[in-house]
Amino acid sequence: MSASLSTAPLSPSDRAQSWSEAVAHAFVPMAVDFLEELPSPGSIEGHRLGPVRISRVQAGPQMVTRGRRLIADGDGDSPSLILSLQERGTALKEQDGREALLRPGDFSFTDTSRVYRKKIEEDFAFTSFVFPRAELDVSDRDLRALTATSFSGGGGSAALVATYLSRMAHEAPGLDEAVGRRAAATALDLLALFIDDHGGHARPQGSRTAASLERVKDHILRNLRDPGLSPSTIAEATFMSVRFLHKLFQQEGVTVGGWIRTQRLERCSRDLLRPMAGELGVAGIARRWGFANSSHFTRAFRAAYGMTPKDWQVGADHVSRHD
């Protein structure tokens, strides 16, 4: 999927609002302050590969700020990350109490869930990659240590990241949907490895398999409420064969369906003891966590916990009264 916008046909006085709307659409809502009396023409060319939105941006001097009010207005949105690869001009980026200068060839990370500012006092060009925070298999602590930090694409693991992302952005217009999603998944795995390397975390042997299993489990947990979740839908969403998916879980001594069932039952067991249980009922809680059939849920619960969901509630209520 591709899209492009240019403010060149507009008069300088009409460019400001159009550009602010384009920036918000390509990234997230931000306040745009132009650092020249009449805004220069700007352009954004965008493509989407799976969960990754790619935008090549060219414009004149400006400063963008995402403050607390804009963040609060989008409180229901999933946190996103922005990786910006600078191509022309020098940018000053601020976030988490740090400042970083980005020169051509450098890249940096930005977390849209926290306040940040970016200032460029000359004509510039950069390519950005925006994706949901949940897609990246790294800890919040490791990620927070990298925001507003400049990484040179001239060597080491940073060069691998910069080279792959640049090439992916260049080829994006010609990739079909399936290939594009695979390319994006590879990019996210590469970023996770880069962040681990920067934080001094060595991935264990067989890290490719381990990373794949972690990615699959993350997908399952984010879609646990979907009663249609199955090995075939999981394999399609995570770009692997059903056979390989089953092998990943076999290494842990469980089946795909068994692991999903365990996760759902754990969440149901917790919800059954919460105030919401009175309003939703056993059947409602079962549906809430992807059990389409209440009889099947009761049998699975009894097999796992040795009692029915109702008995589970009664037992917990009895304990609480005698504490």
Buried (B, 14 or more C-beta within 10 A) or exposed (E): EEBEBBBEEBEBEEBBEBBBEBBBBBBBBBBBBBEEEEBBBBBBBBBBBBBBBBBBBBBBBBBBBBEEEBBEEBEEEEBBBBBBBBBEBBBBBBBBEEEBEBEBBBBBBBBBBBBBBBBBBEBBBBBBBBBBBBBBBBEEEBBEBBBBBBBBBEEEBBBBBBEBBBEBBEBBEEBEEEEBBBBBBEBBBBBBBBBBBBBEEEEEEEBEBBBBBBBBBBBBEBBBEEEEBBBEBBBBBBBBEBEEBBBBBEEEEEEBEEBBBEBBBEBBBEBBBEEEBEEBBBBEBBBBBBBEEBEEBBEBBBEBBEEBBEEBBEEBEEEEEEE
